[in-house]
Amino acid sequence: MIKIYTQFIRERIAKLRTQENISARELGFRLGQSGGYINSIENGNSLPSLRGFLNICEYFQITPHEFFNEDIEYPKILHDIMSGCSDLDKETLDSILVLINKINK
């Protein structure tokens, strides 16, 4: 079971990184780590500490829940949409829901 989760973590970081079009080396530096930090994680040689994991989530502006939710392919985009909708009134949210339902048909 642990192998499955560690593989998911490695693959999720790689996917988020490529969606943001950032190299593993650059991400490592932006997290205050070495250039090989992310490569080491993605190649299965290490895992981030809890603090490192939270820093990765913070960098991508997603919550740990969004990170681990396999059903969300683009967690940052969904996070931004949810944040943008948080102050909308019910009528506007209903209109958005109608639009989403039309798109999904």
N, CA, C and O atoms as a Tinker XYZ file with bonds, in Angstrom:
   420  protein
     1  N      0.827000   -1.193000    0.000000    73     2
     2  CA     0.000000    0.000000    0.000000    64     1     3
     3  C      0.872000    1.258000    0.000000    63     2     4     5
     4  O      0.566000    2.228000   -0.693000    81     3
     5  N      1.936000    1.239000    0.763000    73     3     6
     6  CA     2.825000    2.399000    0.816000    64     5     7
     7  C      3.414000    2.684000   -0.554000    63     6     8     9
     8  O      3.552000    3.843000   -0.944000    81     7
     9  N      3.766000    1.625000   -1.292000    73     7    10
    10  CA     4.328000    1.804000   -2.636000    64     9    11
    11  C      3.373000    2.562000   -3.547000    63    10    12    13
    12  O      3.796000    3.411000   -4.332000    81    11
    13  N      2.099000    2.256000   -3.441000    73    11    14
    14  CA     1.100000    2.915000   -4.284000    64    13    15
    15  C      1.057000    4.409000   -3.976000    63    14    16    17
    16  O      1.014000    5.235000   -4.888000    81    15
    17  N      1.068000    4.753000   -2.686000    73    15    18
    18  CA     1.003000    6.159000   -2.301000    64    17    19
    19  C      2.277000    6.905000   -2.668000    63    18    20    21
    20  O      2.218000    8.044000   -3.131000    81    19
    21  N      3.413000    6.279000   -2.469000    73    19    22
    22  CA     4.659000    6.963000   -2.821000    64    21    23
    23  C      4.751000    7.174000   -4.324000    63    22    24    25
    24  O      5.238000    8.209000   -4.780000    81    23
    25  N      4.288000    6.204000   -5.092000    73    23    26
    26  CA     4.277000    6.368000   -6.545000    64    25    27
    27  C      3.323000    7.494000   -6.939000    63    26    28    29
    28  O      3.639000    8.297000   -7.817000    81    27
    29  N      2.165000    7.554000   -6.298000    73    27    30
    30  CA     1.208000    8.621000   -6.590000    64    29    31
    31  C      1.825000    9.987000   -6.304000    63    30    32    33
    32  O      1.684000   10.910000   -7.106000    81    31
    33  N      2.510000   10.122000   -5.164000    73    31    34
    34  CA     3.144000   11.396000   -4.805000    64    33    35
    35  C      4.150000   11.802000   -5.868000    63    34    36    37
    36  O      4.157000   12.949000   -6.315000    81    35
    37  N      5.002000   10.864000   -6.275000    73    35    38
    38  CA     6.008000   11.170000   -7.304000    64    37    39
    39  C      5.346000   11.600000   -8.607000    63    38    40    41
    40  O      5.740000   12.597000   -9.213000    81    39
    41  N      4.344000   10.845000   -9.030000    73    39    42
    42  CA     3.683000   11.147000  -10.301000    64    41    43
    43  C      2.894000   12.450000  -10.238000    63    42    44    45
    44  O      2.837000   13.194000  -11.216000    81    43
    45  N      2.291000   12.721000   -9.091000    73    43    46
    46  CA     1.494000   13.947000   -8.952000    64    45    47
    47  C      2.392000   15.176000   -9.007000    63    46    48    49
    48  O      2.054000   16.168000   -9.652000    81    47
    49  N      3.535000   15.109000   -8.332000    73    47    50
    50  CA     4.472000   16.235000   -8.375000    64    49    51
    51  C      4.937000   16.465000   -9.808000    63    50    52    53
    52  O      4.983000   17.604000  -10.273000    81    51
    53  N      5.281000   15.392000  -10.505000    73    51    54
    54  CA     5.737000   15.518000  -11.895000    64    53    55
    55  C      4.642000   16.124000  -12.769000    63    54    56    57
    56  O      4.920000   16.974000  -13.615000    81    55
    57  N      3.412000   15.692000  -12.567000    73    55    58
    58  CA     2.305000   16.199000  -13.379000    64    57    59
    59  C      2.053000   17.679000  -13.106000    63    58    60    61
    60  O      1.884000   18.467000  -14.036000    81    59
    61  N      2.028000   18.050000  -11.835000    73    59    62
    62  CA     1.825000   19.455000  -11.482000    64    61    63
    63  C      2.944000   20.318000  -12.053000    63    62    64    65
    64  O      2.707000   21.412000  -12.565000    81    63
    65  N      4.143000   19.814000  -11.956000    73    63    66
    66  CA     5.311000   20.549000  -12.447000    64    65    67
    67  C      5.229000   20.759000  -13.950000    63    66    68    69
    68  O      5.485000   21.860000  -14.438000    81    67
    69  N      4.875000   19.719000  -14.684000    73    67    70
    70  CA     4.804000   19.854000  -16.139000    64    69    71
    71  C      3.617000   20.727000  -16.554000    63    70    72    73
    72  O      3.696000   21.428000  -17.562000    81    71
    73  N      2.528000   20.695000  -15.798000    73    71    74
    74  CA     1.398000   21.586000  -16.089000    64    73    75
    75  C      1.801000   23.050000  -15.936000    63    74    76    77
    76  O      1.294000   23.920000  -16.645000    81    75
    77  N      2.704000   23.310000  -15.019000    73    75    78
    78  CA     3.196000   24.674000  -14.799000    64    77    79
    79  C      4.393000   24.999000  -15.690000    63    78    80    81
    80  O      4.913000   26.114000  -15.669000    81    79
    81  N      4.821000   24.007000  -16.473000    73    79    82
    82  CA     5.945000   24.183000  -17.398000    64    81    83
    83  C      7.213000   24.649000  -16.672000    63    82    84    85
    84  O      7.869000   25.606000  -17.082000    81    83
    85  N      7.533000   23.950000  -15.593000    73    83    86
    86  CA     8.729000   24.270000  -14.819000    64    85    87
    87  C      9.585000   23.014000  -14.714000    63    86    88    89
    88  O      9.063000   21.916000  -14.522000    81    87
    89  N     10.878000   23.173000  -14.837000    73    87    90
    90  CA    11.775000   22.019000  -14.749000    64    89    91
    91  C     11.892000   21.556000  -13.299000    63    90    92    93
    92  O     11.632000   22.313000  -12.364000    81    91
    93  N     12.283000   20.317000  -13.138000    73    91    94
    94  CA    12.491000   19.770000  -11.792000    64    93    95
    95  C     13.571000   20.568000  -11.070000    63    94    96    97
    96  O     13.454000   20.856000   -9.878000    81    95
    97  N     14.602000   20.915000  -11.791000    73    95    98
    98  CA    15.707000   21.689000  -11.204000    64    97    99
    99  C     15.218000   23.047000  -10.701000    63    98   100   101
   100  O     15.518000   23.447000   -9.576000    81    99
   101  N     14.468000   23.747000  -11.541000    73    99   102
   102  CA    13.965000   25.072000  -11.165000    64   101   103
   103  C     13.007000   24.985000   -9.983000    63   102   104   105
   104  O     13.055000   25.827000   -9.087000    81   103
   105  N     12.141000   23.979000   -9.970000    73   103   106
   106  CA    11.220000   23.819000   -8.849000    64   105   107
   107  C     11.988000   23.586000   -7.558000    63   106   108   109
   108  O     11.657000   24.160000   -6.521000    81   107
   109  N     13.008000   22.750000   -7.620000    73   107   110
   110  CA    13.832000   22.527000   -6.435000    64   109   111
   111  C     14.394000   23.825000   -5.890000    63   110   112   113
   112  O     14.332000   24.082000   -4.688000    81   111
   113  N     14.942000   24.643000   -6.776000    73   111   114
   114  CA    15.502000   25.931000   -6.352000    64   113   115
   115  C     14.422000   26.846000   -5.778000    63   114   116   117
   116  O     14.649000   27.511000   -4.767000    81   115
   117  N     13.261000   26.885000   -6.408000    73   115   118
   118  CA    12.182000   27.760000   -5.926000    64   117   119
   119  C     11.650000   27.329000   -4.566000    63   118   120   121
   120  O     11.083000   28.132000   -3.825000    81   119
   121  N     11.839000   26.055000   -4.250000    73   119   122
   122  CA    11.426000   25.549000   -2.936000    64   121   123
   123  C     12.526000   25.712000   -1.896000    63   122   124   125
   124  O     12.366000   25.309000   -0.744000    81   123
   125  N     13.645000   26.306000   -2.307000    73   123   126
   126  CA    14.759000   26.499000   -1.382000    64   125   127
   127  C     15.590000   25.247000   -1.191000    63   126   128   129
   128  O     16.287000   25.104000   -0.186000    81   127
   129  N     15.519000   24.347000   -2.147000    73   127   130
   130  CA    16.251000   23.083000   -2.075000    64   129   131
   131  C     17.298000   23.039000   -3.181000    63   130   132   133
   132  O     17.483000   24.008000   -3.919000    81   131
   133  N     17.968000   21.921000   -3.283000    73   131   134
   134  CA    18.971000   21.745000   -4.331000    64   133   135
   135  C     18.285000   21.525000   -5.677000    63   134   136   137
   136  O     17.088000   21.247000   -5.745000    81   135
   137  N     19.062000   21.653000   -6.734000    73   135   138
   138  CA    18.542000   21.428000   -8.071000    64   137   139
   139  C     18.099000   19.994000   -8.300000    63   138   140   141
   140  O     17.262000   19.743000   -9.166000    81   139
   141  N     18.643000   19.046000   -7.542000    73   139   142
   142  CA    18.303000   17.640000   -7.706000    64   141   143
   143  C     17.189000   17.154000   -6.792000    63   142   144   145
   144  O     16.795000   15.990000   -6.860000    81   143
   145  N     16.679000   18.034000   -5.939000    73   143   146
   146  CA    15.665000   17.659000   -4.944000    64   145   147
   147  C     14.432000   17.018000   -5.581000    63   146   148   149
   148  O     14.027000   15.929000   -5.175000    81   147
   149  N     13.842000   17.666000   -6.552000    73   147   150
   150  CA    12.618000   17.158000   -7.182000    64   149   151
   151  C     12.919000   15.919000   -8.017000    63   150   152   153
   152  O     12.138000   14.967000   -8.018000    81   151
   153  N     14.043000   15.923000   -8.725000    73   151   154
   154  CA    14.427000   14.726000   -9.488000    64   153   155
   155  C     14.543000   13.517000   -8.575000    63   154   156   157
   156  O     14.121000   12.418000   -8.934000    81   155
   157  N     15.110000   13.718000   -7.404000    73   155   158
   158  CA    15.267000   12.630000   -6.444000    64   157   159
   159  C     13.905000   12.079000   -6.010000    63   158   160   161
   160  O     13.741000   10.870000   -5.847000    81   159
   161  N     12.945000   12.965000   -5.827000    73   159   162
   162  CA    11.593000   12.536000   -5.451000    64   161   163
   163  C     10.926000   11.819000   -6.620000    63   162   164   165
   164  O     10.392000   10.721000   -6.462000    81   163
   165  N     10.960000   12.449000   -7.799000    73   163   166
   166  CA    10.276000   11.885000   -8.965000    64   165   167
   167  C     10.884000   10.556000   -9.409000    63   166   168   169
   168  O     10.183000    9.715000   -9.973000    81   167
   169  N     12.168000   10.359000   -9.164000    73   167   170
   170  CA    12.829000    9.108000   -9.544000    64   169   171
   171  C     12.687000    8.020000   -8.492000    63   170   172   173
   172  O     13.170000    6.905000   -8.691000    81   171
   173  N     12.036000    8.322000   -7.383000    73   171   174
   174  CA    11.797000    7.323000   -6.353000    64   173   175
   175  C     12.940000    7.125000   -5.381000    63   174   176   177
   176  O     12.949000    6.152000   -4.627000    81   175
   177  N     13.902000    8.031000   -5.385000    73   175   178
   178  CA    15.038000    7.907000   -4.471000    64   177   179
   179  C     14.753000    8.492000   -3.098000    63   178   180   181
   180  O     15.425000    8.145000   -2.127000    81   179
   181  N     13.768000    9.374000   -3.005000    73   179   182
   182  CA    13.416000    9.976000   -1.720000    64   181   183
   183  C     11.971000   10.453000   -1.771000    63   182   184   185
   184  O     11.331000   10.445000   -2.823000    81   183
   185  N     11.482000   10.859000   -0.633000    73   183   186
   186  CA    10.163000   11.476000   -0.521000    64   185   187
   187  C     10.332000   12.806000    0.199000    63   186   188   189
   188  O     11.262000   12.962000    0.990000    81   187
   189  N      9.458000   13.758000   -0.056000    73   187   190
   190  CA     9.573000   15.015000    0.684000    64   189   191
   191  C      9.166000   14.803000    2.142000    63   190   192   193
   192  O      8.336000   13.948000    2.451000    81   191
   193  N      9.758000   15.590000    3.020000    73   191   194
   194  CA     9.300000   15.603000    4.404000    64   193   195
   195  C      7.903000   16.216000    4.415000    63   194   196   197
   196  O      7.436000   16.715000    3.391000    81   195
   197  N      7.247000   16.182000    5.547000    73   195   198
   198  CA     5.927000   16.802000    5.636000    64   197   199
   199  C      6.029000   18.287000    5.308000    63   198   200   201
   200  O      5.203000   18.823000    4.569000    81   199
   201  N      7.031000   18.944000    5.853000    73   199   202
   202  CA     7.238000   20.366000    5.559000    64   201   203
   203  C      7.507000   20.562000    4.068000    63   202   204   205
   204  O      6.983000   21.493000    3.455000    81   203
   205  N      8.322000   19.687000    3.491000    73   203   206
   206  CA     8.609000   19.766000    2.060000    64   205   207
   207  C      7.353000   19.573000    1.232000    63   206   208   209
   208  O      7.132000   20.281000    0.250000    81   207
   209  N      6.528000   18.610000    1.631000    73   207   210
   210  CA     5.265000   18.366000    0.940000    64   209   211
   211  C      4.362000   19.595000    1.008000    63   210   212   213
   212  O      3.777000   19.996000    0.002000    81   211
   213  N      4.249000   20.189000    2.192000    73   211   214
   214  CA     3.414000   21.381000    2.343000    64   213   215
   215  C      3.961000   22.547000    1.526000    63   214   216   217
   216  O      3.191000   23.342000    0.986000    81   215
   217  N      5.281000   22.654000    1.433000    73   215   218
   218  CA     5.890000   23.691000    0.592000    64   217   219
   219  C      5.553000   23.469000   -0.881000    63   218   220   221
   220  O      5.313000   24.423000   -1.622000    81   219
   221  N      5.539000   22.211000   -1.295000    73   219   222
   222  CA     5.177000   21.886000   -2.682000    64   221   223
   223  C      3.726000   22.292000   -2.935000    63   222   224   225
   224  O      3.425000   22.914000   -3.953000    81   223
   225  N      2.833000   21.945000   -2.021000    73   223   226
   226  CA     1.427000   22.342000   -2.165000    64   225   227
   227  C      1.299000   23.862000   -2.209000    63   226   228   229
   228  O      0.559000   24.404000   -3.030000    81   227
   229  N      2.013000   24.536000   -1.336000    73   227   230
   230  CA     1.961000   25.997000   -1.311000    64   229   231
   231  C      2.470000   26.584000   -2.628000    63   230   232   233
   232  O      1.893000   27.540000   -3.147000    81   231
   233  N      3.537000   26.020000   -3.161000    73   231   234
   234  CA     4.072000   26.516000   -4.424000    64   233   235
   235  C      3.016000   26.419000   -5.530000    63   234   236   237
   236  O      2.834000   27.359000   -6.304000    81   235
   237  N      2.331000   25.291000   -5.598000    73   235   238
   238  CA     1.326000   25.089000   -6.642000    64   237   239
   239  C     -0.031000   25.699000   -6.274000    63   238   240   241
   240  O     -0.987000   25.613000   -7.046000    81   239
   241  N     -0.105000   26.309000   -5.099000    73   239   242
   242  CA    -1.314000   26.982000   -4.614000    64   241   243
   243  C     -2.512000   26.032000   -4.568000    63   242   244   245
   244  O     -3.609000   26.354000   -5.025000    81   243
   245  N     -2.260000   24.849000   -3.999000    73   243   246
   246  CA    -3.323000   23.868000   -3.798000    64   245   247
   247  C     -3.251000   23.368000   -2.360000    63   246   248   249
   248  O     -2.223000   23.506000   -1.696000    81   247
   249  N     -4.337000   22.794000   -1.893000    73   247   250
   250  CA    -4.356000   22.217000   -0.556000    64   249   251
   251  C     -3.846000   20.777000   -0.617000    63   250   252   253
   252  O     -3.839000   20.173000   -1.690000    81   251
   253  N     -3.420000   20.224000    0.513000    73   251   254
   254  CA    -3.055000   18.803000    0.516000    64   253   255
   255  C     -4.212000   17.919000    0.040000    63   254   256   257
   256  O     -3.990000   16.921000   -0.646000    81   255
   257  N     -5.436000   18.282000    0.401000    73   255   258
   258  CA    -6.603000   17.517000   -0.066000    64   257   259
   259  C     -6.670000   17.525000   -1.591000    63   258   260   261
   260  O     -6.907000   16.487000   -2.209000    81   259
   261  N     -6.465000   18.677000   -2.189000    73   259   262
   262  CA    -6.497000   18.773000   -3.653000    64   261   263
   263  C     -5.348000   17.982000   -4.272000    63   262   264   265
   264  O     -5.502000   17.390000   -5.341000    81   263
   265  N     -4.208000   17.972000   -3.606000    73   263   266
   266  CA    -3.064000   17.209000   -4.100000    64   265   267
   267  C     -3.409000   15.728000   -4.184000    63   266   268   269
   268  O     -3.108000   15.075000   -5.184000    81   267
   269  N     -4.038000   15.197000   -3.144000    73   267   270
   270  CA    -4.300000   13.760000   -3.076000    64   269   271
   271  C     -5.601000   13.328000   -3.755000    63   270   272   273
   272  O     -5.855000   12.129000   -3.874000    81   271
   273  N     -6.414000   14.257000   -4.193000    73   271   274
   274  CA    -7.667000   13.898000   -4.851000    64   273   275
   275  C     -7.380000   13.484000   -6.289000    63   274   276   277
   276  O     -7.146000   14.329000   -7.153000    81   275
   277  N     -7.400000   12.186000   -6.537000    73   275   278
   278  CA    -7.073000   11.636000   -7.858000    64   277   279
   279  C     -8.077000   12.032000   -8.932000    63   278   280   281
   280  O     -7.763000   11.992000  -10.121000    81   279
   281  N     -9.268000   12.410000   -8.524000    73   279   282
   282  CA   -10.307000   12.765000   -9.488000    64   281   283
   283  C    -10.106000   14.157000  -10.089000    63   282   284   285
   284  O    -10.756000   14.512000  -11.072000    81   283
   285  N     -9.216000   14.932000   -9.504000    73   283   286
   286  CA    -8.963000   16.286000   -9.989000    64   285   287
   287  C     -7.677000   16.275000  -10.802000    63   286   288   289
   288  O     -6.582000   16.176000  -10.250000    81   287
   289  N     -7.822000   16.376000  -12.113000    73   287   290
   290  CA    -6.647000   16.330000  -12.980000    64   289   291
   291  C     -5.865000   17.642000  -12.955000    63   290   292   293
   292  O     -4.640000   17.639000  -13.069000    81   291
   293  N     -6.567000   18.751000  -12.807000    73   291   294
   294  CA    -5.931000   20.069000  -12.789000    64   293   295
   295  C     -6.300000   20.781000  -11.487000    63   294   296   297
   296  O     -7.143000   21.678000  -11.493000    81   295
   297  N     -5.681000   20.393000  -10.374000    73   295   298
   298  CA    -6.100000   20.925000   -9.076000    64   297   299
   299  C     -5.930000   22.433000   -8.929000    63   298   300   301
   300  O     -6.750000   23.078000   -8.276000    81   299
   301  N     -4.891000   23.007000   -9.518000    73   299   302
   302  CA    -4.693000   24.453000   -9.369000    64   301   303
   303  C     -5.802000   25.226000  -10.062000    63   302   304   305
   304  O     -6.314000   26.203000   -9.515000    81   303
   305  N     -6.174000   24.800000  -11.254000    73   303   306
   306  CA    -7.243000   25.494000  -11.975000    64   305   307
   307  C     -8.555000   25.400000  -11.198000    63   306   308   309
   308  O     -9.268000   26.391000  -11.043000    81   307
   309  N     -8.862000   24.198000  -10.712000    73   307   310
   310  CA   -10.093000   24.026000   -9.944000    64   309   311
   311  C    -10.056000   24.857000   -8.664000    63   310   312   313
   312  O    -11.063000   25.451000   -8.279000    81   311
   313  N     -8.903000   24.902000   -8.007000    73   311   314
   314  CA    -8.737000   25.710000   -6.796000    64   313   315
   315  C     -9.005000   27.184000   -7.106000    63   314   316   317
   316  O     -9.708000   27.863000   -6.358000    81   315
   317  N     -8.442000   27.672000   -8.209000    73   315   318
   318  CA    -8.636000   29.071000   -8.594000    64   317   319
   319  C    -10.103000   29.364000   -8.911000    63   318   320   321
   320  O    -10.619000   30.425000   -8.560000    81   319
   321  N    -10.770000   28.423000   -9.575000    73   319   322
   322  CA   -12.195000   28.597000   -9.874000    64   321   323
   323  C    -12.998000   28.670000   -8.578000    63   322   324   325
   324  O    -13.846000   29.547000   -8.412000    81   323
   325  N    -12.723000   27.740000   -7.663000    73   323   326
   326  CA   -13.451000   27.721000   -6.391000    64   325   327
   327  C    -13.203000   29.008000   -5.606000    63   326   328   329
   328  O    -14.130000   29.569000   -5.022000    81   327
   329  N    -11.965000   29.471000   -5.593000    73   327   330
   330  CA   -11.647000   30.714000   -4.884000    64   329   331
   331  C    -12.382000   31.894000   -5.512000    63   330   332   333
   332  O    -12.884000   32.771000   -4.810000    81   331
   333  N    -12.436000   31.904000   -6.841000    73   331   334
   334  CA   -13.117000   32.988000   -7.534000    64   333   335
   335  C    -14.616000   32.995000   -7.325000    63   334   336   337
   336  O    -15.260000   34.035000   -7.460000    81   335
   337  N    -15.170000   31.855000   -7.000000    73   335   338
   338  CA   -16.623000   31.742000   -6.812000    64   337   339
   339  C    -17.059000   31.936000   -5.365000    63   338   340   341
   340  O    -18.256000   32.025000   -5.092000    81   339
   341  N    -16.132000   32.000000   -4.452000    73   339   342
   342  CA   -16.488000   31.985000   -3.028000    64   341   343
   343  C    -17.331000   33.179000   -2.594000    63   342   344   345
   344  O    -18.102000   33.063000   -1.641000    81   343
   345  N    -17.206000   34.312000   -3.259000    73   343   346
   346  CA   -17.962000   35.502000   -2.854000    64   345   347
   347  C    -19.190000   35.772000   -3.724000    63   346   348   349
   348  O    -19.860000   36.791000   -3.558000    81   347
   349  N    -19.482000   34.864000   -4.646000    73   347   350
   350  CA   -20.615000   35.076000   -5.544000    64   349   351
   351  C    -21.933000   34.757000   -4.848000    63   350   352   353
   352  O    -21.993000   33.919000   -3.949000    81   351
   353  N    -22.979000   35.438000   -5.281000    73   351   354
   354  CA   -24.300000   35.174000   -4.699000    64   353   355
   355  C    -24.893000   33.896000   -5.298000    63   354   356   357
   356  O    -24.386000   33.367000   -6.287000    81   355
   357  N    -25.964000   33.415000   -4.688000    73   355   358
   358  CA   -26.570000   32.146000   -5.098000    64   357   359
   359  C    -27.038000   32.178000   -6.547000    63   358   360   361
   360  O    -26.868000   31.197000   -7.270000    81   359
   361  N    -27.616000   33.275000   -6.974000    73   359   362
   362  CA   -28.118000   33.377000   -8.351000    64   361   363
   363  C    -26.979000   33.217000   -9.364000    63   362   364   365
   364  O    -27.130000   32.524000  -10.370000    81   363
   365  N    -25.865000   33.848000   -9.097000    73   363   366
   366  CA   -24.712000   33.741000   -9.996000    64   365   367
   367  C    -24.156000   32.324000   -9.984000    63   366   368   369
   368  O    -23.809000   31.783000  -11.033000    81   367
   369  N    -24.070000   31.719000   -8.799000    73   367   370
   370  CA   -23.587000   30.341000   -8.703000    64   369   371
   371  C    -24.512000   29.384000   -9.449000    63   370   372   373
   372  O    -24.044000   28.454000  -10.106000    81   371
   373  N    -25.817000   29.605000   -9.352000    73   371   374
   374  CA   -26.770000   28.776000  -10.097000    64   373   375
   375  C    -26.548000   28.913000  -11.600000    63   374   376   377
   376  O    -26.621000   27.926000  -12.332000    81   375
   377  N    -26.279000   30.122000  -12.057000    73   375   378
   378  CA   -26.015000   30.353000  -13.484000    64   377   379
   379  C    -24.751000   29.630000  -13.933000    63   378   380   381
   380  O    -24.705000   29.058000  -15.022000    81   379
   381  N    -23.736000   29.660000  -13.092000    73   379   382
   382  CA   -22.485000   28.958000  -13.407000    64   381   383
   383  C    -22.739000   27.457000  -13.478000    63   382   384   385
   384  O    -22.218000   26.780000  -14.365000    81   383
   385  N    -23.529000   26.939000  -12.556000    73   383   386
   386  CA   -23.848000   25.512000  -12.555000    64   385   387
   387  C    -24.602000   25.113000  -13.824000    63   386   388   389
   388  O    -24.336000   24.053000  -14.390000    81   387
   389  N    -25.520000   25.932000  -14.266000    73   387   390
   390  CA   -26.245000   25.663000  -15.514000    64   389   391
   391  C    -25.256000   25.604000  -16.671000    63   390   392   393
   392  O    -25.332000   24.707000  -17.510000    81   391
   393  N    -24.335000   26.551000  -16.719000    73   391   394
   394  CA   -23.319000   26.576000  -17.776000    64   393   395
   395  C    -22.454000   25.317000  -17.739000    63   394   396   397
   396  O    -22.185000   24.716000  -18.779000    81   395
   397  N    -22.023000   24.923000  -16.557000    73   395   398
   398  CA   -21.199000   23.715000  -16.413000    64   397   399
   399  C    -21.967000   22.489000  -16.896000    63   398   400   401
   400  O    -21.419000   21.644000  -17.604000    81   399
   401  N    -23.219000   22.398000  -16.515000    73   399   402
   402  CA   -24.035000   21.252000  -16.951000    64   401   403
   403  C    -24.187000   21.216000  -18.466000    63   402   404   405
   404  O    -24.177000   20.137000  -19.060000    81   403
   405  N    -24.328000   22.375000  -19.099000    73   403   406
   406  CA   -24.424000   22.432000  -20.563000    64   405   407
   407  C    -23.111000   22.001000  -21.207000    63   406   408   409
   408  O    -23.113000   21.282000  -22.206000    81   407
   409  N    -22.009000   22.433000  -20.647000    73   407   410
   410  CA   -20.690000   22.070000  -21.183000    64   409   411
   411  C    -20.455000   20.571000  -21.071000    63   410   412   413
   412  O    -19.888000   19.961000  -21.977000    81   411
   413  N    -20.883000   19.979000  -19.972000    73   411   414
   414  CA   -20.641000   18.554000  -19.725000    64   413   415
   415  C    -21.554000   17.619000  -20.510000    63   414   416   417
   416  O    -21.352000   16.405000  -20.470000    81   415
   417  N    -22.541000   18.137000  -21.214000    73   415   418
   418  CA   -23.459000   17.275000  -21.987000    64   417   419
   419  C    -22.848000   16.829000  -23.278000    63   418   420
   420  O    -23.483000   16.103000  -24.043000    81   419
